Amino acid sequence: MGELFDKVELDTALSLIRQTNRLAQSEPGETDPIVITFVHGWKNNASLTNDNVKGFSVALQEVYRRFGKTHHVIGIYIGWRGDLVRSYLPVARQFSYFNREATAVRVPGATLASALTQIAARTHENSRALAVFIGHSFGGLLLERALSEATASQIAQATISSQEAATAQSESEAKRDTLAADLAVDSRADLVIFINPAGAATEAKQMLDFLTSNRYRYQPNAGQDAATGSPDLDRPLFVSLTSTADMATKLAMPIGHGLPFLGFKMNGSFRDLNQVPGQKYELACFDPHRSAPSWELKTKEEGAQSQGAYFMSTAPHMQVLQSHLMLKAVGASQMIVSSTGQKLQIEDPNAIAECSRELLNKQHLNVISTFRLVDSGTCFAVQERPNRCNGTPYWLMEIDPDVVPDHGTIFTGRFISFLIDTFFRTPGGKPLQRLRPQLMSDSTAGTKGPASSGH
């Protein structure tokens, strides 16, 4: 029902974060905390014998192995009743999909939203500490529902306060507005990751529309590596990833939404593509890396979709919402797009041999990161989707089955390394730091104005 089992658990987590922040301040060098909060999904719970509990512990160990010399690592596991039916009843367990989806919709509320806000705010008592939220399966749906409204409000408040601080009539007014902006920034996570999320794309689209209409871009390392506005500095605030082999979200989710879809359709709840004044329904696009960064998709031929289409698919499975593609090397001079099978001829064989972003980008591929599988050494790259509609800080992409083989197998060395190499580091290879957690409002092409203050 969304209530805490025991408030002491949250108080204990918040106390641990504060103790670690104080420890970091007293130690020489940089030992600022990375606080990772994980919400499990369908067929899982908080039992100590649960695979997700054990897998999350393994993931934390890998983060510590990579960053333990410069960061303390804290893990917070948020449990809910995602596994209602015992494993010895496999058929009944599969049909628990409908009941558990309803629960994942019901659980997010004031209790969970305030807990997440407190975790982020307590983490950011140290201005260099990082708060990362991760949700899997229905845990992604649960997390997105808990965060979307709060995050949009925090971003809007930070934007308004920063604008007021810039035009303040006195120093005291400027300090007041700057403090309000800082508080709003500190109350949200630095990075939110949804893994094989099981919610309809209608959940993500509202946040995408909000970021698009305000032309936001997120550059937490601005001023560290390059001048503000450099495409290399654009990082995600939200990341939604799904495996091309995830049959639960590719097939089971549309089947589960079939009857509700018919009901909504018969009741006239869905909006169709329309250009009638006062009734317009289209898809707004924003990509700050284009000379004309804002435009609209108005027809199906252009890629626009009706509201019903968003209800029948998860967001990262929809090509029109995808911001990035995963490329996989399949030889010395060829890569394929994991989501489509399209083959790309690589002109310089050293680009694959060295798994080099710089060499791949000499071919104008707009690769933002590369990584190798920890066991096979296969080279992968993450590329900005050509002609994308979504260039916001909400990244969406399908990933290769070699990285995530199905819906539930996520705590593998391959996937954990991919997350760290792609999202915990800058394109230049430096660890992600919270130097200036700024959302930038790209108010005019080529001009960027701060949407929130930084530390």
KOLDO-631862 format. One record per residue (C-alpha): x, y, z; residue number from 1. Coordinates in steps of 0.001 Angstrom, whole numbers, plus 524288, in hexadecimal, padded with zeros to 5 digits. Layout:
// residues N
+-------+-------+-------+-----+
:     x :     y :     z : seq :
+-------+-------+-------+-----+
:     X :     Y :     Z : NUM :
...
+-------+-------+-------+-----+
***
This chain:
// residues 455
+-------+-------+-------+-----+
:     x :     y :     z : seq :
+-------+-------+-------+-----+
: 80000 : 80000 : 80000 :   1 :
: 80BDB : 808E9 : 7FF68 :   2 :
: 80DFA : 80ADD : 80DFE :   3 :
: 81B08 : 80885 : 814BB :   4 :
: 81C1F : 7FBAF : 81C0F :   5 :
: 824FB : 80247 : 82606 :   6 :
: 8293B : 81083 : 825A4 :   7 :
: 8356D : 80CC8 : 82D47 :   8 :
: 83AE1 : 80699 : 820DE :   9 :
: 83A6A : 8139E : 819AA :  10 :
: 83FF6 : 81AD6 : 8256F :  11 :
: 84B2C : 81111 : 82605 :  12 :
: 84E5D : 81315 : 8179F :  13 :
: 84E03 : 821E1 : 81905 :  14 :
: 856A4 : 82128 : 82520 :  15 :
: 86095 : 818B9 : 81DE4 :  16 :
: 8612E : 82279 : 812AE :  17 :
: 86393 : 82DB6 : 81C1D :  18 :
: 86E2D : 8262A : 82357 :  19 :
: 874DF : 8230B : 81674 :  20 :
: 8743F : 8313C : 8120C :  21 :
: 87A9C : 83564 : 81EC2 :  22 :
: 884F7 : 82ADE : 81D30 :  23 :
: 887D7 : 82FA4 : 80F6F :  24 :
: 889A9 : 83D8C : 81474 :  25 :
: 8936C : 83909 : 81E9C :  26 :
: 89B80 : 83099 : 81579 :  27 :
: 8A647 : 835B6 : 80C9C :  28 :
: 8A38E : 83538 : 7FE15 :  29 :
: 89685 : 832A7 : 7F78C :  30 :
: 88E66 : 827E7 : 7FDFD :  31 :
: 880FC : 82DA5 : 7FB41 :  32 :
: 875ED : 823B0 : 7FBB3 :  33 :
: 86EF4 : 81D6B : 7F044 :  34 :
: 8617F : 819B8 : 7F570 :  35 :
: 85A88 : 80FCB : 7ECC0 :  36 :
: 84C2E : 80CF8 : 7EF70 :  37 :
: 84635 : 8011E : 7E8AE :  38 :
: 837C9 : 7FD9A : 7E72C :  39 :
: 83598 : 7EF7B : 7E311 :  40 :
: 82B3A : 7EAC1 : 7D9A9 :  41 :
: 821E1 : 7DFB6 : 7D6B7 :  42 :
: 82455 : 7D244 : 7DCE7 :  43 :
: 82D93 : 7D818 : 7E70D :  44 :
: 82D07 : 7DD16 : 7F4F8 :  45 :
: 83609 : 7E0F3 : 80035 :  46 :
: 83906 : 7D349 : 80543 :  47 :
: 84762 : 7D13B : 80837 :  48 :
: 846F6 : 7C530 : 7FF64 :  49 :
: 8410F : 7CCBA : 7F3FE :  50 :
: 84962 : 7CD3B : 7E7AF :  51 :
: 847CB : 7DBFB : 7E67B :  52 :
: 84C87 : 7DE39 : 7F464 :  53 :
: 85892 : 7D5E7 : 7F1D4 :  54 :
: 85A7B : 7DBD4 : 7E449 :  55 :
: 859B5 : 7E9BE : 7E966 :  56 :
: 86440 : 7E679 : 7F357 :  57 :
: 86CED : 7E189 : 7E84B :  58 :
: 86A6F : 7EDFD : 7E089 :  59 :
: 86E2E : 7F66B : 7EC3C :  60 :
: 87ACE : 7EECB : 7EDB8 :  61 :
: 87E34 : 7F186 : 7DF7F :  62 :
: 87B5C : 80015 : 7E10C :  63 :
: 883FE : 80000 : 7ED2E :  64 :
: 88EC2 : 7F8CA : 7E5D0 :  65 :
: 88E85 : 8034F : 7DB5A :  66 :
: 88CC7 : 80F4E : 7E3F8 :  67 :
: 88FEA : 80AFF : 7F1E6 :  68 :
: 89CC4 : 81269 : 7F241 :  69 :
: 895D9 : 81F4A : 7EFE3 :  70 :
: 887E4 : 81CD3 : 7F483 :  71 :
: 88074 : 81645 : 7FF65 :  72 :
: 87596 : 80DC0 : 7F9B3 :  73 :
: 86851 : 80C59 : 80053 :  74 :
: 85D44 : 803A1 : 7FB86 :  75 :
: 84EEF : 804FD : 7FF36 :  76 :
: 84591 : 7FA28 : 7FB07 :  77 :
: 83724 : 7FDB6 : 7FA7F :  78 :
: 82E5D : 7F1DB : 7FB54 :  79 :
: 81FF9 : 7EFCA : 7F85F :  80 :
: 81783 : 7E3C8 : 7F602 :  81 :
: 81BBF : 7E110 : 7E824 :  82 :
: 81BA9 : 7D247 : 7E9E8 :  83 :
: 80DEB : 7CECA : 7EE3E :  84 :
: 80D8E : 7C09E : 7E96D :  85 :
: 81714 : 7B5F4 : 7ED4B :  86 :
: 820A2 : 7B10B : 7E311 :  87 :
: 81B04 : 7A32E : 7E39F :  88 :
: 80EB4 : 7A894 : 7DD03 :  89 :
: 814FF : 7AD8D : 7D066 :  90 :
: 80887 : 7AF80 : 7C885 :  91 :
: 801A6 : 7B6F7 : 7D358 :  92 :
: 80E22 : 7BEBA : 7D52C :  93 :
: 80DC1 : 7C32E : 7C700 :  94 :
: 7FFA9 : 7C798 : 7C878 :  95 :
: 80373 : 7CFD3 : 7D445 :  96 :
: 807F4 : 7D9CD : 7CA0E :  97 :
: 7FAE3 : 7E0D9 : 7CA2E :  98 :
: 7F9C3 : 7E15C : 7D8F5 :  99 :
: 807D2 : 7E5A8 : 7DAFD : 100 :
: 806C3 : 7F041 : 7D08E : 101 :
: 7FB27 : 7F5D9 : 7D7E1 : 102 :
: 80332 : 7F57C : 7E45B : 103 :
: 80EAC : 7FC71 : 7DDD6 : 104 :
: 8051A : 8071C : 7D9C9 : 105 :
: 7FF19 : 807C3 : 7E769 : 106 :
: 80B64 : 807CC : 7EFEE : 107 :
: 81165 : 814C6 : 7EB47 : 108 :
: 80C16 : 81FD3 : 7F37E : 109 :
: 80FFC : 829B4 : 7FDB6 : 110 :
: 8174A : 81FAF : 805F1 : 111 :
: 82050 : 81A9E : 7FB49 : 112 :
: 82210 : 827E1 : 7F4B3 : 113 :
: 825DB : 82E48 : 80197 : 114 :
: 82F31 : 82318 : 804E3 : 115 :
: 83635 : 824B6 : 7F7DA : 116 :
: 836A8 : 83375 : 7F99C : 117 :
: 83C87 : 831D3 : 8072B : 118 :
: 846C9 : 82856 : 8020F : 119 :
: 84AD7 : 831FB : 7F76A : 120 :
: 84AAF : 83DC6 : 80079 : 121 :
: 8527A : 836C5 : 80B0C : 122 :
: 85C63 : 83223 : 800F8 : 123 :
: 85E07 : 83FF6 : 7FBE6 : 124 :
: 86158 : 84573 : 80936 : 125 :
: 86E8E : 84269 : 8034C : 126 :
: 86E2A : 84A63 : 7F6C4 : 127 :
: 87725 : 840BA : 7EFCA : 128 :
: 86FD6 : 83447 : 7F372 : 129 :
: 867E1 : 82D10 : 7E924 : 130 :
: 85A0D : 827C4 : 7EAA2 : 131 :
: 8565D : 81D4F : 7E0A7 : 132 :
: 848EC : 816E1 : 7DFFB : 133 :
: 846CD : 80A1F : 7D87B : 134 :
: 83A0B : 802E1 : 7D5DF : 135 :
: 83829 : 7F5C7 : 7CF13 : 136 :
: 82BE5 : 7F07F : 7C86A : 137 :
: 81FF1 : 7F4C4 : 7D040 : 138 :
: 829B9 : 7FB2B : 7D957 : 139 :
: 82CB6 : 8043A : 7CDEE : 140 :
: 81E3C : 8075B : 7CCA3 : 141 :
: 81D4A : 80955 : 7DB4C : 142 :
: 8294C : 81219 : 7DB9F : 143 :
: 8250D : 81A13 : 7CFD5 : 144 :
: 817A9 : 81C91 : 7D5B3 : 145 :
: 81DB6 : 82098 : 7E2A4 : 146 :
: 827BA : 829A5 : 7DC70 : 147 :
: 8219F : 82FEF : 7D07B : 148 :
: 818A1 : 839B3 : 7D707 : 149 :
: 82269 : 83CF5 : 7E1C4 : 150 :
: 82DCD : 83E66 : 7D842 : 151 :
: 8261A : 84712 : 7CEEE : 152 :
: 82228 : 84FAE : 7DA6B : 153 :
: 83034 : 8504B : 7DF5F : 154 :
: 8356F : 853E9 : 7D1F4 : 155 :
: 82AEE : 85E38 : 7D01C : 156 :
: 82D97 : 863F6 : 7DD9C : 157 :
: 83C3D : 86448 : 7DB1F : 158 :
: 83A00 : 86AF9 : 7CE0F : 159 :
: 83113 : 87562 : 7D3AD : 160 :
: 839EB : 877F6 : 7DF62 : 161 :
: 84613 : 87916 : 7D6D0 : 162 :
: 83F36 : 882B6 : 7CDD8 : 163 :
: 83AC0 : 88AB9 : 7D97E : 164 :
: 8487A : 88A93 : 7DF50 : 165 :
: 84DFB : 88FD9 : 7D285 : 166 :
: 8448F : 89B60 : 7D2AF : 167 :
: 84431 : 89DBF : 7E169 : 168 :
: 843C6 : 8ABC8 : 7E5E1 : 169 :
: 84C5A : 8A97E : 7F1D1 : 170 :
: 85709 : 8A076 : 7F69A : 171 :
: 84E0F : 89A96 : 800E1 : 172 :
: 843D0 : 8975D : 7F6A1 : 173 :
: 84E20 : 89123 : 7EDF5 : 174 :
: 8531F : 888BE : 7F93E : 175 :
: 8454C : 8848E : 7FCA5 : 176 :
: 8420F : 88098 : 7EEC9 : 177 :
: 84F33 : 879C9 : 7ECE0 : 178 :
: 84CFC : 871FD : 7F955 : 179 :
: 83F69 : 86E07 : 7F4A2 : 180 :
: 84522 : 86987 : 7E7AB : 181 :
: 84FC5 : 861C0 : 7EE96 : 182 :
: 845DB : 85B0A : 7F761 : 183 :
: 83DB5 : 85703 : 7EB9B : 184 :
: 849CA : 85196 : 7E4AA : 185 :
: 84E42 : 84A47 : 7F0D8 : 186 :
: 84100 : 843A6 : 7F267 : 187 :
: 8421D : 83BA1 : 7E5E9 : 188 :
: 84B1F : 830B5 : 7E19D : 189 :
: 856EC : 8334A : 7D902 : 190 :
: 8539F : 8278D : 7D084 : 191 :
: 847A6 : 81EC0 : 7CF6D : 192 :
: 84897 : 811CC : 7C80E : 193 :
: 83D05 : 8095E : 7C3F9 : 194 :
: 840CB : 7FB74 : 7BFFC : 195 :
: 83710 : 7F3BA : 7B7BF : 196 :
: 82C50 : 7FCC3 : 7BCC1 : 197 :
: 81EC3 : 7F6A9 : 7BC15 : 198 :
: 816AC : 80319 : 7BBC5 : 199 :
: 80FBA : 8086A : 7AFCC : 200 :
: 8168C : 81308 : 7A7F7 : 201 :
: 80BC6 : 81C43 : 7AC65 : 202 :
: 8133F : 81CCB : 7B958 : 203 :
: 81FD5 : 821B1 : 7B303 : 204 :
: 81992 : 82A65 : 7A8CC : 205 :
: 814D8 : 83495 : 7B279 : 206 :
: 822A3 : 836A2 : 7B7AF : 207 :
: 827F3 : 836B1 : 7A9C8 : 208 :
: 81DFA : 84116 : 7A606 : 209 :
: 821CC : 8492F : 7B1EF : 210 :
: 8305A : 84891 : 7AECD : 211 :
: 82DD9 : 84B03 : 7A050 : 212 :
: 824EA : 856C3 : 7A213 : 213 :
: 82EC7 : 85D12 : 7AB51 : 214 :
: 83A4E : 8591E : 7A2AB : 215 :
: 84221 : 853A7 : 7ADF6 : 216 :
: 84FA0 : 84DB6 : 7AD2A : 217 :
: 85744 : 84814 : 7B89F : 218 :
: 865CB : 84AFC : 7BA1C : 219 :
: 86A86 : 846F5 : 7C7AB : 220 :
: 878D8 : 84848 : 7C3DD : 221 :
: 877F7 : 8557F : 7BCFF : 222 :
: 8844D : 85D40 : 7BF95 : 223 :
: 88C3A : 85106 : 7C2C1 : 224 :
: 88F25 : 84B64 : 7B551 : 225 :
: 88AEF : 855D2 : 7AB9B : 226 :
: 88357 : 8623E : 7A9D9 : 227 :
: 874F6 : 8620F : 7AD39 : 228 :
: 86CE9 : 85E47 : 7A15F : 229 :
: 8761F : 853D8 : 79C19 : 230 :
: 86E6D : 847E4 : 79754 : 231 :
: 87829 : 83F39 : 79E99 : 232 :
: 8733D : 844B8 : 7AB69 : 233 :
: 8650E : 840BB : 7A963 : 234 :
: 861C2 : 835DD : 7B2CF : 235 :
: 8551B : 82F0C : 7B683 : 236 :
: 84CD2 : 8324F : 7C23F : 237 :
: 8442D : 82695 : 7BEFE : 238 :
: 84860 : 81A39 : 7B7BB : 239 :
: 83EB8 : 80FD7 : 7B33F : 240 :
: 844BD : 80344 : 7AE0C : 241 :
: 83E45 : 7F6F9 : 7A8FF : 242 :
: 843BB : 7EAA7 : 7A2F8 : 243 :
: 83F80 : 7E72E : 7953A : 244 :
: 83D7E : 7D979 : 79ADA : 245 :
: 8349D : 7DDFF : 7A5EC : 246 :
: 8282C : 7D6A3 : 7A29A : 247 :
: 82144 : 7DB18 : 7AF0F : 248 :
: 820E7 : 7E934 : 7AA69 : 249 :
: 820AB : 7E652 : 79BD8 : 250 :
: 81591 : 7DC4B : 79C06 : 251 :
: 80F93 : 7DA42 : 7A98C : 252 :
: 80DB2 : 7E8B1 : 7AC23 : 253 :
: 805E8 : 7EB65 : 79F8C : 254 :
: 7FDBF : 7DF19 : 7A1FF : 255 :
: 7FB25 : 7E38C : 7AFEC : 256 :
: 7F705 : 7F0F2 : 7AB1D : 257 :
: 7EE21 : 7EB79 : 7A080 : 258 :
: 7E130 : 7EBA4 : 7A7D8 : 259 :
: 7E396 : 7F8C9 : 7AE7E : 260 :
: 7E762 : 7FE3A : 7A129 : 261 :
: 7DA44 : 7FA1F : 79B75 : 262 :
: 7D32C : 80047 : 7A6EA : 263 :
: 7DA7A : 80D25 : 7A597 : 264 :
: 7D88A : 80CD0 : 796D9 : 265 :
: 7C9DF : 80A91 : 797D3 : 266 :
: 7C89D : 81568 : 7A1E7 : 267 :
: 7CFCC : 81F08 : 7992E : 268 :
: 7DAD6 : 8209C : 7A312 : 269 :
: 7E5E9 : 8202C : 79921 : 270 :
: 7E98A : 82BD5 : 790C5 : 271 :
: 7ECB5 : 829A2 : 7827B : 272 :
: 7F621 : 83196 : 77A50 : 273 :
: 7EF58 : 83E53 : 7775C : 274 :
: 7F2A1 : 84BC9 : 7720C : 275 :
: 7E567 : 85221 : 774C0 : 276 :
: 7E798 : 85ED2 : 77C63 : 277 :
: 7E4B9 : 85CAA : 78AB5 : 278 :
: 7E559 : 84DD9 : 78911 : 279 :
: 7F347 : 84C0E : 78451 : 280 :
: 7FA0C : 83F57 : 787AD : 281 :
: 807DC : 83DB0 : 7827C : 282 :
: 8156C : 83A71 : 78776 : 283 :
: 81E45 : 845C5 : 78AF4 : 284 :
: 82CC6 : 84358 : 78885 : 285 :
: 83906 : 84990 : 78E03 : 286 :
: 84753 : 84700 : 78AF2 : 287 :
: 8510F : 85172 : 78F58 : 288 :
: 85B41 : 84BF1 : 785FD : 289 :
: 85365 : 8503D : 77A11 : 290 :
: 853FB : 85DD5 : 77439 : 291 :
: 84520 : 85E9D : 77564 : 292 :
: 84347 : 8579E : 7826C : 293 :
: 83464 : 85760 : 78353 : 294 :
: 82A2F : 851CC : 779F8 : 295 :
: 81DFE : 8493B : 779C1 : 296 :
: 81A3F : 83C16 : 77415 : 297 :
: 80C3B : 83D49 : 76F6A : 298 :
: 8092C : 830FF : 7679C : 299 :
: 80B79 : 82267 : 7687E : 300 :
: 81409 : 82372 : 75C6F : 301 :
: 81CE1 : 82C9E : 76415 : 302 :
: 81D12 : 82332 : 76FA3 : 303 :
: 812C0 : 8294C : 77871 : 304 :
: 809ED : 82012 : 78010 : 305 :
: 7FC42 : 8209E : 785B0 : 306 :
: 7FA7B : 8205D : 79469 : 307 :
: 7F604 : 81232 : 793D4 : 308 :
: 80308 : 80E07 : 78DF1 : 309 :
: 80A4A : 81355 : 799C8 : 310 :
: 80133 : 80BA7 : 7A2C0 : 311 :
: 8042F : 7FEF1 : 79B95 : 312 :
: 8130E : 7FFB5 : 79C39 : 313 :
: 81DC3 : 802B6 : 7A5DC : 314 :
: 82546 : 80F23 : 7A2E9 : 315 :
: 832B6 : 80975 : 79F65 : 316 :
: 82C74 : 80002 : 795B5 : 317 :
: 826C4 : 80B85 : 78DE6 : 318 :
: 83041 : 80FD1 : 78361 : 319 :
: 82A96 : 81D87 : 7829C : 320 :
: 82E06 : 81FE2 : 790FF : 321 :
: 83B96 : 819B9 : 79096 : 322 :
: 846EA : 82310 : 7926E : 323 :
: 8521A : 81960 : 7908A : 324 :
: 855B6 : 80CA0 : 789DE : 325 :
: 85EC5 : 801B5 : 78E0F : 326 :
: 868C2 : 7FD15 : 78418 : 327 :
: 86F4B : 7EFC9 : 784E5 : 328 :
: 87BC3 : 7EBCA : 77DF6 : 329 :
: 879D1 : 7DF8D : 775A7 : 330 :
: 8871F : 7DEED : 76F3F : 331 :
: 8935C : 7E6BE : 76D20 : 332 :
: 88C8C : 7F136 : 76520 : 333 :
: 87DF8 : 7F02C : 76754 : 334 :
: 87421 : 7F3B4 : 771E4 : 335 :
: 86588 : 7F157 : 7728E : 336 :
: 85AC6 : 7F941 : 778E3 : 337 :
: 855A2 : 7F062 : 783B5 : 338 :
: 84781 : 7F4F1 : 78285 : 339 :
: 8461A : 7F42F : 773B0 : 340 :
: 850E4 : 7EB34 : 76E9C : 341 :
: 855BA : 7F5DB : 7656E : 342 :
: 863F9 : 7F3B6 : 761A1 : 343 :
: 86E04 : 7FEA0 : 76208 : 344 :
: 87AF7 : 7FD88 : 75AFE : 345 :
: 885FD : 802FB : 76364 : 346 :
: 89081 : 8093C : 75B09 : 347 :
: 89BA1 : 80885 : 764EB : 348 :
: 89D5F : 7FAAA : 76A76 : 349 :
: 8A4F6 : 80078 : 775E1 : 350 :
: 89845 : 806C2 : 77A64 : 351 :
: 892F2 : 7F95B : 77DFC : 352 :
: 89FF6 : 7F35E : 781E2 : 353 :
: 8A222 : 7FE68 : 78BAA : 354 :
: 8938B : 8004D : 78E52 : 355 :
: 8966E : 80EB0 : 78C82 : 356 :
: 88BE7 : 81914 : 78D09 : 357 :
: 8950D : 822F1 : 786BD : 358 :
: 89809 : 81A41 : 77B08 : 359 :
: 889B7 : 816A0 : 7791C : 360 :
: 885EB : 824E9 : 7794F : 361 :
: 88F72 : 827E9 : 76E5D : 362 :
: 884F1 : 82119 : 7666B : 363 :
: 87AD9 : 82ACD : 76BE2 : 364 :
: 8736F : 82070 : 7737F : 365 :
: 870B4 : 8293C : 77F43 : 366 :
: 874E1 : 81EC4 : 788EF : 367 :
: 873E2 : 8236D : 79705 : 368 :
: 87A9A : 817B9 : 79D7D : 369 :
: 8809C : 80A63 : 79AF5 : 370 :
: 8824C : 7FE7C : 7A392 : 371 :
: 886DE : 7F06E : 7A2D6 : 372 :
: 88020 : 7E481 : 7A877 : 373 :
: 887DB : 7E066 : 7B46D : 374 :
: 888E0 : 7D22B : 7B012 : 375 :
: 888D4 : 7D187 : 7A129 : 376 :
: 88EF9 : 7DED3 : 79E7F : 377 :
: 884C3 : 7E1F9 : 79405 : 378 :
: 884A8 : 7F07D : 790F7 : 379 :
: 877FA : 7F81B : 79260 : 380 :
: 874DB : 80664 : 79020 : 381 :
: 869AC : 80F4E : 793FC : 382 :
: 865FF : 81878 : 788F5 : 383 :
: 85CF1 : 82423 : 7882D : 384 :
: 85178 : 81F6D : 7801F : 385 :
: 8520B : 825CA : 77293 : 386 :
: 846D8 : 82F40 : 76FFF : 387 :
: 841BB : 82D2F : 77DC0 : 388 :
: 83606 : 83469 : 78332 : 389 :
: 83A5A : 832EF : 7914B : 390 :
: 846B4 : 83A7D : 794AF : 391 :
: 8427F : 83D70 : 7A2A1 : 392 :
: 84974 : 838EC : 7AF19 : 393 :
: 83FE8 : 82D62 : 7AF24 : 394 :
: 8479C : 82319 : 7A799 : 395 :
: 84081 : 81733 : 7A22E : 396 :
: 84670 : 80BBE : 79AF7 : 397 :
: 8457B : 7FD3B : 79839 : 398 :
: 85165 : 7F540 : 79C08 : 399 :
: 8576E : 7E8D7 : 796B7 : 400 :
: 853E9 : 7DB57 : 79C46 : 401 :
: 8626F : 7D8E8 : 79E45 : 402 :
: 861CB : 7E390 : 7A8AF : 403 :
: 85457 : 7E051 : 7AE76 : 404 :
: 84F39 : 7D31D : 7A9A6 : 405 :
: 84122 : 7D3FF : 7AE7D : 406 :
: 837E8 : 7DB2D : 7B79E : 407 :
: 83D2F : 7D6B5 : 7C4B5 : 408 :
: 84BBF : 7D407 : 7C2EB : 409 :
: 8519B : 7E149 : 7C609 : 410 :
: 85BD3 : 7DF83 : 7D0A1 : 411 :
: 8667B : 7DA49 : 7C7BD : 412 :
: 87475 : 7DEE1 : 7C64C : 413 :
: 87184 : 7E2E1 : 7B852 : 414 :
: 86617 : 7EBB7 : 7BB97 : 415 :
: 86BFC : 7F17D : 7C7EA : 416 :
: 8785A : 7F516 : 7C071 : 417 :
: 8702F : 7FB0E : 7B589 : 418 :
: 868DD : 803AD : 7BF3D : 419 :
: 87559 : 80832 : 7C5DE : 420 :
: 87CF7 : 80AA4 : 7B951 : 421 :
: 871B3 : 811A2 : 7B294 : 422 :
: 86ABA : 8193D : 7BD35 : 423 :
: 87434 : 81A8D : 7C897 : 424 :
: 87EAE : 8209A : 7C00B : 425 :
: 87F8B : 82C3E : 7B6EA : 426 :
: 8828E : 82A4B : 7A869 : 427 :
: 89078 : 82E45 : 7ABE6 : 428 :
: 89173 : 822B3 : 7B52F : 429 :
: 89138 : 82A55 : 7C1E6 : 430 :
: 88862 : 825E7 : 7CD08 : 431 :
: 87B8A : 82D2B : 7CD49 : 432 :
: 87C22 : 837D2 : 7D77A : 433 :
: 871FA : 840F3 : 7DCE6 : 434 :
: 87976 : 84D6D : 7DA9E : 435 :
: 86E96 : 85557 : 7D479 : 436 :
: 861A3 : 84E04 : 7D424 : 437 :
: 85BA5 : 85720 : 7CA45 : 438 :
: 85003 : 85567 : 7C18C : 439 :
: 851CD : 85EBD : 7B63C : 440 :
: 8464D : 864B7 : 7AF3B : 441 :
: 84A12 : 865E8 : 7A0E7 : 442 :
: 841AC : 87200 : 79F2D : 443 :
: 84671 : 87519 : 7916E : 444 :
: 84EA1 : 86D81 : 787BF : 445 :
: 85CB6 : 86EE5 : 78C01 : 446 :
: 8594C : 87605 : 79895 : 447 :
: 8589A : 86F49 : 7A5B3 : 448 :
: 8539B : 874FE : 7B256 : 449 :
: 85488 : 86EB7 : 7BFBF : 450 :
: 84811 : 86861 : 7C46C : 451 :
: 84D33 : 8658D : 7D201 : 452 :
: 85882 : 869DF : 7DA3B : 453 :
: 86451 : 86146 : 7DC59 : 454 :
: 86D6B : 85EB9 : 7E7B0 : 455 :
+-------+-------+-------+-----+
***
